[in-house]
């Protein structure tokens, strides 16, 4: 019991350290890609720029509102008054940036007995109990074990940093606030939580959070705008807008001020002044930013000289992505998470289904036919029958299926696997399962190839070897699942599936085939040994490779069809990295996001271009 407790404590400590490291890397990466940092990096190279200091009003409990003193950080206020906090402001006011800056300080000062700060994007919440959703997000985004995530949540060992609430529909926002209040009532220990929300939308909500404090991000003052633009070598822009109340109002939002600075050379101030609609002025600015980012000369490093996509083609692909993300209410994008429902029409969906079914059916039919043919000594006829049956079954399954998503190797769950996982976790139970499984499999294999006690003997001899192979397989499979930290590179899920399909499964097949062949050959004569080995190897390879192989086939077929339709380039990861280098997207690990919700919404509103590829 003591040893188990020590191992458990080590696991918890290791998980905590890995989660903190993952959060540190994510927060640092996102802050480095903020537009304000881009201004400082690209436009101010030879001298120190003035930091953009935001005015923040603080209200704690029933006390009067006060302005955060310049010498005091928001983290210090939160540490003194922990609980449930809101960061409020208008769109583009810098709520997410403030949350990330606060998270950076909290992570740097996290002690062993303090809650771990973790970022969550509420835009993916679908109405389920919030505790279940949070645990699943911890598992998917950070590969944290479910039991550890649930325990930490219930014990108040997580500091929840919630963003994306305002991306939900208004009715869903009300439900989410109620779900947060219910979560706060159910947990065993008090939870610390900081959430971002649009000020106007929170005022109109019927449900209110049980807050300990709130921080209001104030619009930038004229002097702050002037100092920032002068520091960023945009004095002329300041002189053009300071007497224009409508344009100055846009600059009071930190996001749009950074956009103005970066898009300065594309802005025709006389044309901008003539626009009378606030919405059209806003669109003009974002269009100018987009044109500037698509045409400015940069050292992007993803395409060779003169090989990068044309600006109109880049625009087209980003419009398509923004529209798909809008339809799915997504704020971030993973290549491996592209669903088949993103195909443009029913014809391509039918091609997708038939293609996946045909390839999968042919593969399974071939392996099954060869295996049965070897045992029955009629390999040619049985193999042809197996291929035909597999192809027919695959086509039928493809026509009847309604694919909505692709399941990667690290998310695929075979029937009954959760029961096996629970049994294996019981003390001493794993060795009993290994012995019983090895005895059954070995006996069945031996009896099937050579009737009588020879088969039973084969099974008994194979038991320890099969058990050892099972443990080796478990370690190999564990290596294919990412450590805590989640997706660290683009298309990670599909690449892991390909490794299991092409490396892990054949290795296991060779091990299983060798064990079965040697054991059968020891007790029997003739060709039974190599037959048993070949059959066991093929069946083992199929059993391990089925789910990851299917994921690879689905993803390849989907990418091919989207590429042929002009929706995406073939090397999608390279293009997304290229768009990131042009300050249109941002990336951390294998995840991509538009630089801001306003930019994503702007791309989604643009008309699609008919481009000949």
C-alpha positions, 0 to 999 in steps of 0.5 A, spaced: 500 500 500 505 504 501 509 503 495 502 504 491 501 511 495 508 513 493 507 511 486 501 515 486 504 521 489 510 521 484 504 520 478 501 526 481 507 531 482 509 529 475 503 530 472 502 537 475 509 539 473 508 537 466 501 541 466 504 547 468 510 546 463 505 545 458 501 552 460 507 556 460 509 554 453 502 555 451 501 562 454 508 564 452 507 562 445 500 566 444 503 572 448 509 572 443 504 572 437 500 578 439 499 584 435 502 588 440 508 584 440 508 584 432 508 592 432 514 592 437 518 587 433 517 589 426 516 596 427 521 598 432 528 595 432 533 600 434 530 603 440 525 601 446 518 602 445 513 605 450 509 599 453 501 600 452 499 600 459 491 599 460 487 603 465 483 597 469 478 599 474 477 594 480 471 592 484 472 587 490 465 584 493 461 590 495 466 595 496 467 601 491 470 601 484 477 603 484 483 604 478 488 599 479 495 603 481 500 603 476 505 599 481 500 594 482 499 588 478 492 584 477 495 578 480 497 581 486 489 584 487 487 577 485 492 573 490 489 578 496 482 576 494 481 569 491 475 566 488 471 567 482 473 573 478 471 576 471 475 580 466 470 585 462 471 589 456 468 591 449 471 587 443 478 588 442 479 591 449 484 586 450 481 581 455 484 575 452 491 578 452 490 581 460 488 573 461 494 571 458 498 576 462 495 574 468 496 567 467 503 568 465 504 571 472 500 566 476 504 560 472 511 563 474 509 564 481 505 557 482 507 553 488 506 546 490 500 547 494 497 552 489 492 551 484 494 550 477 492 555 472 489 552 466 486 555 460 479 553 457 475 555 451 468 555 453 466 556 445 466 548 445 461 547 450 455 544 448 451 544 454 453 538 458 455 538 465 461 543 466 465 538 470 465 533 465 466 538 459 472 540 463 475 533 465 474 532 457 478 538 455 484 536 460 484 529 457 484 532 450 488 538 450 493 536 455 493 528 455 491 529 463 488 522 465 481 523 467 481 520 474 487 526 476 483 531 472 476 530 476 480 529 482 484 536 482 477 539 479 473 537 485 479 538 490 480 545 488 487 544 485 485 547 478 485 555 477 480 555 471 482 561 466 475 561 462 475 564 455 470 564 449 464 565 453 461 571 448 462 566 442 457 562 444 449 564 442 446 568 447 441 563 450 447 558 451 451 564 454 446 564 459 446 556 460 453 556 461 453 562 466 448 557 470 453 551 469 458 555 472 454 557 478 452 549 479 459 547 478 461 552 484 456 549 488 458 541 487 465 541 488 468 539 495 473 545 495 472 552 493 474 553 486 478 559 483 476 562 477 477 567 472 473 568 466 473 573 460 466 576 458 464 582 454 461 588 458 455 589 454 453 582 454 454 581 461 450 587 463 444 584 459 444 577 462 439 574 466 444 569 470 449 572 474 456 569 476 457 569 484 463 574 483 468 575 488 471 581 484 471 584 477 476 588 472 474 593 467 478 594 462 477 601 460 478 604 453 485 607 451 486 615 453 488 620 447 495 621 450 496 613 451 494 612 443 499 618 442 504 615 445 503 609 442 503 611 435 509 616 436 513 610 439 511 606 433 514 611 428 506 612 426 506 620 428 503 621 421 497 617 423 496 620 429 496 627 426 491 624 421 486 621 426 486 625 433 481 630 430 477 625 427 472 623 433 470 616 429 477 614 427 479 616 434 474 611 437 477 605 433 484 607 436 481 606 443 481 599 442 488 596 443 487 591 438 485 596 433 490 600 435 495 595 433 492 593 427 492 601 425 499 601 426 501 595 422 496 597 416 498 604 416 501 604 409 495 601 406 490 606 409 488 612 405 486 617 410 482 621 405 478 615 403 477 613 410 474 619 413 469 619 407 466 613 410 460 614 414 458 608 417 461 605 423 461 598 421 464 600 414 470 604 417 471 598 421 471 593 415 475 598 411 481 598 417 481 590 417 481 590 409 487 594 409 490 590 414 489 584 410 492 587 404 498 589 408 499 582 411 498 579 404 503 583 400 508 586 405 515 582 404 517 578 410 522 572 411 517 567 412 521 561 411 516 556 409 516 557 401 522 558 397 523 564 393 517 566 389 513 559 391 509 562 396 501 562 394 498 568 391 495 573 395 488 572 392 489 565 393 491 565 400 485 570 402 481 564 398 483 559 403 483 563 409 476 565 407 474 558 407 477 556 413 474 562 417 467 560 414 468 552 416 470 555 423 464 559 424 459 554 422 462 549 427 463 555 432 470 554 433 475 558 435 481 554 434 483 549 429 487 542 428 488 539 421 487 532 424 480 535 427 477 536 420 471 533 419 468 530 413 462 534 413 466 540 411 466 537 404 462 542 399 457 537 396 453 531 397 457 528 391 464 529 394 461 526 401 459 519 397 465 519 393 469 520 400 464 514 403 465 509 397 473 511 397 474 509 405 469 503 404 473 500 398 480 501 401 478 499 408 474 493 405 480 491 400 485 491 406 481 487 411 479 482 406 486 481 403 488 479 410 483 475 412 483 471 406 490 470 406 490 468 413 484 463 412 487 461 406 493 459 409 490 455 414 485 451 409 491 450 404 487 453 399 490 460 399 488 463 392 481 461 392 480 463 399 484 470 398 480 472 392 473 470 396 476 474 402 478 480 397 471 480 394 467 480 400 471 485 403 470 490 398 463 489 397 462 489 405 467 496 405 462 499 399 456 497 403 459 500 409 461 506 406 454 507 403 450 506 409 455 510 414 454 517 416 461 520 418 461 526 422 468 526 424 475 522 424 477 518 430 485 518 431 489 513 434 490 516 441 482 517 442 480 510 439 476 506 444 475 499 442 469 495 445 470 493 452 477 496 452 475 501 458 473 494 462 480 492 461 483 498 463 480 498 470 481 490 471 489 492 469 489 497 474 487 493 480 493 490 484 496 484 481 490 483 476 494 484 470 498 478 471 492 474 471 489 477 465 496 476 461 496 468 463 489 467 462 489 471 455 495 467 453 492 460 455 486 462 451 489 464 445 495 459 445 490 453 446 485 456 440 491 457 435 494 450 437 487 446 437 485 450 430 492 448 427 493 441 430 487 438 433 489 434 440 493 435 446 499 438 441 494 445 441 494 445 448 501 444 449 502 450 444 498 454 448 501 452 455 508 454 452 506 460 449 503 463 455 509 466 458 512 469 452 505 472 450 505 475 456 512 478 455 510 480 448 503 483 451 507 488 456 512 490 451 506 492 447 503 496 452 509 500 453 510 501 445 503 503 445 504 508 451 510 511 447 505 513 442 500 517 446 503 524 448 505 526 455 501 531 458 502 537 454 497 535 448 498 537 441 505 539 440 506 539 432 501 540 426 497 534 424 499 530 430 493 525 431 494 522 424 501 522 424 501 518 431 496 513 427 500 512 421 506 510 426 502 505 429 499 503 423 506 502 419 511 501 425 508 499 431 503 494 428 508 490 424 512 490 430 507 486 434 505 482 428 512 479 428 513 478 435 506 474 435 508 471 429 514 469 432 511 466 438 506 462 435 511 459 430 516 457 435 511 454 440 507 450 434 513 448 431 516 445 438 509 441 439 508 439 431 511 437 425 511 439 418 509 446 416 504 448 422 509 452 425 510 457 419 503 457 418 501 459 425 506 464 425 504 467 419 496 467 421 498 470 428 502 475 425 497 477 420 491 477 425 495 481 430 497 486 425 490 487 423 487 488 430 492 493 432 492 497 425 485 497 424 483 503 428 489 508 426 489 505 419 482 507 418 483 514 421 489 515 416 485 512 410 479 517 412 484 523 413 487 522 406 481 521 402 478 528 406 484 532 404 485 529 397 477 531 396 478 538 399 484 539 395 481 537 388 475 542 390 480 548 391 478 549 399 485 547 401 492 546 399 495 539 399 501 541 404 496 544 409 500 545 415 505 549 411 500 554 408 497 555 415 504 556 418 505 561 412 499 565 414 501 565 421 508 568 419 504 573 416 500 575 422 493 572 420 493 566 424 497 564 430 499 557 432 501 554 439 503 546 438 498 543 433 493 548 434 491 554 429 487 560 431 485 567 427 489 573 430 483 575 433 475 573 433 474 580 429 479 578 424 476 571 423 469 574 423 471 579 418 474 573 413 468 569 414 464 575 411 468 576 405 465 573 399 468 567 396 473 567 390 472 563 384 480 561 383 482 557 377 487 552 381 
